[in-house]
Amino acid sequence: MKKLSLLLGISILFIILAACGSTDEGNSGEGSSTDGAETATTISIEHELGKTDVPVNPEKVAVFDFGTLDTLDKLGVEVAGVPQGNIPEYLAKYESDDYTNLGSLKEPDFEAIAELDPDLIIISGRQSSLYDQLTEIAPTIYLGVDTTRYMDSFKENLDVIGKIFEKEDEVQTELTAIEDAITGLKEKAEASGNNALIISANDDKISAYGSNSRFGIIHDVFGLEPVDTNIEASTHGMNVTFEYVVEKDPDILYVIDRGAAIDAGETTASQLVENKLVENTKAYQNDNIVYLNPDYWYLSGGGLISVAEMVEEITASVE
């Protein structure tokens, strides 16, 4: 009788152990952790160019969008490689040998990218035509800002970055600060009653930008009234003359020096813009010609740092 009880006890013990083994096997593999709680190792990201499965907290990240690089820098997320040509001055640390040089914004070095073997590649407009080639190397997502819906697009990109790098709380804190600053800016802009014209200067030519354009955030989000509502919305702006500037006679003239951004040389926009014709405008006479930092506006728009700085620059211009 005792032997029978002992055999029965051993049999029950084996059944329990077998059941535990089956449970452990069922919880192993991707999406599991040692404490039995499931944790995602990849997430699916929908973006302008497709839908991509992306690793959570990727170790090696290649970044081809300076706005995204700006955001990752603010959040303390390390990157492995960047295109080192024309990096904004405030992100100059990424020019060092600590980061793999991946070519330029318009001409990525595919050999260097393949050698880096990144876990994730982040691109924007300048590389969009190369998306298929880049996806053959690593998961690739598009995080460019849609300037026709700037803040919504900006927030969507931040949401993606927050999820990939598990920085949702940090992103929300930074975003709240920016939104509060924009609220204050809009109040000041509306109270000032000033209208504005935005131009970019490149060599001896100027282009104007209005609502829904590359720099339209000044009108569409920050609340400065455009001096001309008929400016064609385009990436490169509408070609204009200084006679046009005089005719429109803006209260504030915002200038982005494209040449300084691309050539990284001495800014010559003031010599071009502040000519005898422009001296007749209210903007010139009231000392309201504002030279915006091309690093933030031309090279790295759509980043946590750049957007905050953009708000600060325009706020200073209406105080």
LUMSE-411147 format. One record per residue (C-alpha): residue number from 1; residue in three letters; x, y, z. Coordinates in steps of 0.5 Angstrom, whole numbers, plus 500, padded with zeros to 3 digits. Example, Ala and Ser with C-alpha at 12.3 -4.5 7.8 and 13.67 -1.06 7.14 Angstrom:
<site 1 'ALA' <525 491 516>>
<site 2 'SER' <527 498 514>>
This chain:
<site 1 'MET' <500 500 500>>
<site 2 'LYS' <506 505 502>>
<site 3 'LYS' <509 503 495>>
<site 4 'LEU' <503 505 491>>
<site 5 'SER' <502 511 495>>
<site 6 'LEU' <509 513 493>>
<site 7 'LEU' <509 511 486>>
<site 8 'LEU' <502 515 486>>
<site 9 'GLY' <506 521 489>>
<site 10 'ILE' <512 521 484>>
<site 11 'SER' <507 520 478>>
<site 12 'ILE' <504 527 480>>
<site 13 'LEU' <510 530 481>>
<site 14 'PHE' <512 529 474>>
<site 15 'ILE' <506 531 471>>
<site 16 'ILE' <507 538 475>>
<site 17 'LEU' <514 538 472>>
<site 18 'ALA' <512 537 465>>
<site 19 'ALA' <506 542 465>>
<site 20 'CYS' <511 547 468>>
<site 21 'GLY' <516 546 462>>
<site 22 'SER' <511 547 457>>
<site 23 'THR' <509 553 460>>
<site 24 'ASP' <516 556 460>>
<site 25 'GLU' <517 554 453>>
<site 26 'GLY' <510 557 451>>
<site 27 'ASN' <513 564 454>>
<site 28 'SER' <520 563 451>>
<site 29 'GLY' <522 567 444>>
<site 30 'GLU' <521 574 442>>
<site 31 'GLY' <517 578 446>>
<site 32 'SER' <518 575 452>>
<site 33 'SER' <522 576 459>>
<site 34 'THR' <525 572 464>>
<site 35 'ASP' <520 575 469>>
<site 36 'GLY' <514 572 465>>
<site 37 'ALA' <512 579 463>>
<site 38 'GLU' <511 580 455>>
<site 39 'THR' <515 586 453>>
<site 40 'ALA' <515 588 445>>
<site 41 'THR' <522 587 442>>
<site 42 'THR' <519 590 435>>
<site 43 'ILE' <514 595 434>>
<site 44 'SER' <510 597 427>>
<site 45 'ILE' <511 604 425>>
<site 46 'GLU' <507 607 419>>
<site 47 'HIS' <510 613 416>>
<site 48 'GLU' <510 616 409>>
<site 49 'LEU' <513 611 405>>
<site 50 'GLY' <510 605 408>>
<site 51 'LYS' <510 600 414>>
<site 52 'THR' <516 598 417>>
<site 53 'ASP' <518 593 423>>
<site 54 'VAL' <523 597 428>>
<site 55 'PRO' <527 594 434>>
<site 56 'VAL' <525 597 440>>
<site 57 'ASN' <531 601 443>>
<site 58 'PRO' <536 599 437>>
<site 59 'GLU' <543 599 439>>
<site 60 'LYS' <546 602 432>>
<site 61 'VAL' <542 608 429>>
<site 62 'ALA' <543 611 422>>
<site 63 'VAL' <540 618 422>>
<site 64 'PHE' <539 622 415>>
<site 65 'ASP' <535 628 418>>
<site 66 'PHE' <538 633 422>>
<site 67 'GLY' <531 635 426>>
<site 68 'THR' <531 628 428>>
<site 69 'LEU' <538 628 430>>
<site 70 'ASP' <537 634 434>>
<site 71 'THR' <531 631 438>>
<site 72 'LEU' <535 624 439>>
<site 73 'ASP' <540 629 442>>
<site 74 'LYS' <536 632 447>>
<site 75 'LEU' <533 626 449>>
<site 76 'GLY' <540 623 450>>
<site 77 'VAL' <539 617 445>>
<site 78 'GLU' <546 615 442>>
<site 79 'VAL' <546 615 435>>
<site 80 'ALA' <552 611 431>>
<site 81 'GLY' <552 614 424>>
<site 82 'VAL' <550 621 421>>
<site 83 'PRO' <552 625 414>>
<site 84 'GLN' <557 629 417>>
<site 85 'GLY' <557 634 411>>
<site 86 'ASN' <553 641 413>>
<site 87 'ILE' <552 639 420>>
<site 88 'PRO' <549 644 424>>
<site 89 'GLU' <554 648 429>>
<site 90 'TYR' <550 646 435>>
<site 91 'LEU' <550 639 433>>
<site 92 'ALA' <558 639 431>>
<site 93 'LYS' <559 634 436>>
<site 94 'TYR' <557 629 431>>
<site 95 'GLU' <563 631 426>>
<site 96 'SER' <567 627 431>>
<site 97 'ASP' <570 620 429>>
<site 98 'ASP' <566 617 435>>
<site 99 'TYR' <560 617 429>>
<site 100 'THR' <561 614 422>>
<site 101 'ASN' <561 619 417>>
<site 102 'LEU' <555 616 412>>
<site 103 'GLY' <556 621 406>>
<site 104 'SER' <552 627 405>>
<site 105 'LEU' <544 629 406>>
<site 106 'LYS' <543 628 398>>
<site 107 'GLU' <548 623 397>>
<site 108 'PRO' <549 617 402>>
<site 109 'ASP' <555 613 402>>
<site 110 'PHE' <552 606 402>>
<site 111 'GLU' <558 602 403>>
<site 112 'ALA' <559 606 409>>
<site 113 'ILE' <552 605 411>>
<site 114 'ALA' <553 597 410>>
<site 115 'GLU' <559 597 414>>
<site 116 'LEU' <556 600 420>>
<site 117 'ASP' <550 595 419>>
<site 118 'PRO' <545 599 423>>
<site 119 'ASP' <539 596 426>>
<site 120 'LEU' <535 602 424>>
<site 121 'ILE' <536 608 419>>
<site 122 'ILE' <532 614 419>>
<site 123 'ILE' <531 619 413>>
<site 124 'SER' <527 625 411>>
<site 125 'GLY' <525 628 404>>
<site 126 'ARG' <532 629 401>>
<site 127 'GLN' <533 621 401>>
<site 128 'SER' <526 619 400>>
<site 129 'SER' <528 617 393>>
<site 130 'LEU' <533 612 396>>
<site 131 'TYR' <528 609 401>>
<site 132 'ASP' <528 602 397>>
<site 133 'GLN' <535 601 397>>
<site 134 'LEU' <536 603 404>>
<site 135 'THR' <531 598 406>>
<site 136 'GLU' <535 593 403>>
<site 137 'ILE' <541 594 409>>
<site 138 'ALA' <536 596 415>>
<site 139 'PRO' <529 597 417>>
<site 140 'THR' <528 605 414>>
<site 141 'ILE' <523 610 417>>
<site 142 'TYR' <521 617 414>>
<site 143 'LEU' <521 622 419>>
<site 144 'GLY' <520 628 415>>
<site 145 'VAL' <516 634 417>>
<site 146 'ASP' <510 636 413>>
<site 147 'THR' <510 643 413>>
<site 148 'THR' <503 644 411>>
<site 149 'ARG' <501 641 418>>
<site 150 'TYR' <507 643 421>>
<site 151 'MET' <505 642 429>>
<site 152 'ASP' <501 635 427>>
<site 153 'SER' <507 632 423>>
<site 154 'PHE' <512 634 429>>
<site 155 'LYS' <508 631 434>>
<site 156 'GLU' <507 625 430>>
<site 157 'ASN' <514 624 429>>
<site 158 'LEU' <516 625 436>>
<site 159 'ASP' <510 620 438>>
<site 160 'VAL' <514 615 434>>
<site 161 'ILE' <521 617 437>>
<site 162 'GLY' <518 616 444>>
<site 163 'LYS' <515 609 442>>
<site 164 'ILE' <522 607 439>>
<site 165 'PHE' <526 609 444>>
<site 166 'GLU' <521 608 450>>
<site 167 'LYS' <522 616 452>>
<site 168 'GLU' <514 618 451>>
<site 169 'ASP' <515 621 458>>
<site 170 'GLU' <521 625 456>>
<site 171 'VAL' <518 627 449>>
<site 172 'GLN' <511 629 453>>
<site 173 'THR' <515 634 458>>
<site 174 'GLU' <519 637 452>>
<site 175 'LEU' <513 638 448>>
<site 176 'THR' <508 641 453>>
<site 177 'ALA' <514 646 454>>
<site 178 'ILE' <514 648 447>>
<site 179 'GLU' <506 648 446>>
<site 180 'ASP' <506 653 452>>
<site 181 'ALA' <511 658 449>>
<site 182 'ILE' <507 658 442>>
<site 183 'THR' <501 660 446>>
<site 184 'GLY' <505 666 449>>
<site 185 'LEU' <508 667 442>>
<site 186 'LYS' <501 667 439>>
<site 187 'GLU' <498 672 444>>
<site 188 'LYS' <504 677 443>>
<site 189 'ALA' <504 676 435>>
<site 190 'GLU' <496 678 435>>
<site 191 'ALA' <497 684 440>>
<site 192 'SER' <503 687 436>>
<site 193 'GLY' <498 687 430>>
<site 194 'ASN' <505 687 425>>
<site 195 'ASN' <505 683 419>>
<site 196 'ALA' <511 679 416>>
<site 197 'LEU' <514 677 410>>
<site 198 'ILE' <519 671 410>>
<site 199 'ILE' <525 671 405>>
<site 200 'SER' <531 667 404>>
<site 201 'ALA' <537 669 401>>
<site 202 'ASN' <542 665 396>>
<site 203 'ASP' <548 669 393>>
<site 204 'ASP' <544 675 389>>
<site 205 'LYS' <537 672 389>>
<site 206 'ILE' <531 672 394>>
<site 207 'SER' <525 668 395>>
<site 208 'ALA' <519 669 399>>
<site 209 'TYR' <515 664 403>>
<site 210 'GLY' <508 664 405>>
<site 211 'SER' <503 660 409>>
<site 212 'ASN' <504 652 408>>
<site 213 'SER' <511 653 406>>
<site 214 'ARG' <517 651 408>>
<site 215 'PHE' <517 657 413>>
<site 216 'GLY' <510 658 414>>
<site 217 'ILE' <510 656 421>>
<site 218 'ILE' <511 663 422>>
<site 219 'HIS' <504 665 420>>
<site 220 'ASP' <500 658 421>>
<site 221 'VAL' <503 656 428>>
<site 222 'PHE' <506 663 431>>
<site 223 'GLY' <501 667 429>>
<site 224 'LEU' <504 673 425>>
<site 225 'GLU' <500 676 419>>
<site 226 'PRO' <503 675 412>>
<site 227 'VAL' <504 681 408>>
<site 228 'ASP' <502 677 402>>
<site 229 'THR' <497 672 402>>
<site 230 'ASN' <498 670 395>>
<site 231 'ILE' <505 667 395>>
<site 232 'GLU' <506 660 392>>
<site 233 'ALA' <507 655 397>>
<site 234 'SER' <513 651 395>>
<site 235 'THR' <520 648 398>>
<site 236 'HIS' <524 653 394>>
<site 237 'GLY' <520 659 395>>
<site 238 'MET' <517 664 390>>
<site 239 'ASN' <522 668 386>>
<site 240 'VAL' <521 675 388>>
<site 241 'THR' <525 682 387>>
<site 242 'PHE' <527 687 392>>
<site 243 'GLU' <522 691 388>>
<site 244 'TYR' <517 686 391>>
<site 245 'VAL' <519 687 398>>
<site 246 'VAL' <518 695 397>>
<site 247 'GLU' <511 694 394>>
<site 248 'LYS' <509 689 400>>
<site 249 'ASP' <512 694 405>>
<site 250 'PRO' <512 689 411>>
<site 251 'ASP' <512 691 418>>
<site 252 'ILE' <517 685 420>>
<site 253 'LEU' <522 682 414>>
<site 254 'TYR' <525 675 416>>
<site 255 'VAL' <531 673 413>>
<site 256 'ILE' <534 666 412>>
<site 257 'ASP' <541 666 409>>
<site 258 'ARG' <541 659 405>>
<site 259 'GLY' <548 661 403>>
<site 260 'ALA' <551 661 410>>
<site 261 'ALA' <547 654 411>>
<site 262 'ILE' <550 651 405>>
<site 263 'ASP' <557 654 405>>
<site 264 'ALA' <558 655 412>>
<site 265 'GLY' <561 661 410>>
<site 266 'GLU' <561 668 413>>
<site 267 'THR' <553 671 412>>
<site 268 'THR' <552 676 407>>
<site 269 'ALA' <545 676 407>>
<site 270 'SER' <545 683 410>>
<site 271 'GLN' <549 686 405>>
<site 272 'LEU' <544 683 400>>
<site 273 'VAL' <538 685 403>>
<site 274 'GLU' <539 692 406>>
<site 275 'ASN' <540 695 400>>
<site 276 'LYS' <537 702 398>>
<site 277 'LEU' <531 700 396>>
<site 278 'VAL' <529 696 402>>
<site 279 'GLU' <531 702 406>>
<site 280 'ASN' <525 705 404>>
<site 281 'THR' <521 699 408>>
<site 282 'LYS' <518 700 415>>
<site 283 'ALA' <522 693 417>>
<site 284 'TYR' <528 697 415>>
<site 285 'GLN' <526 704 418>>
<site 286 'ASN' <524 700 425>>
<site 287 'ASP' <530 696 425>>
<site 288 'ASN' <525 690 424>>
<site 289 'ILE' <529 686 419>>
<site 290 'VAL' <530 679 423>>
<site 291 'TYR' <536 674 421>>
<site 292 'LEU' <534 668 423>>
<site 293 'ASN' <539 662 425>>
<site 294 'PRO' <539 658 418>>
<site 295 'ASP' <541 652 423>>
<site 296 'TYR' <535 651 426>>
<site 297 'TRP' <530 654 420>>
<site 298 'TYR' <534 651 414>>
<site 299 'LEU' <538 645 416>>
<site 300 'SER' <534 642 422>>
<site 301 'GLY' <527 644 423>>
<site 302 'GLY' <522 639 426>>
<site 303 'GLY' <527 638 432>>
<site 304 'LEU' <526 639 439>>
<site 305 'ILE' <531 643 440>>
<site 306 'SER' <530 647 433>>
<site 307 'VAL' <523 648 434>>
<site 308 'ALA' <524 651 441>>
<site 309 'GLU' <529 656 438>>
<site 310 'MET' <525 658 433>>
<site 311 'VAL' <519 660 438>>
<site 312 'GLU' <524 664 442>>
<site 313 'GLU' <527 667 436>>
<site 314 'ILE' <520 669 433>>
<site 315 'THR' <518 671 440>>
<site 316 'ALA' <524 676 441>>
<site 317 'SER' <522 679 434>>
<site 318 'VAL' <515 681 437>>
<site 319 'GLU' <517 683 444>>
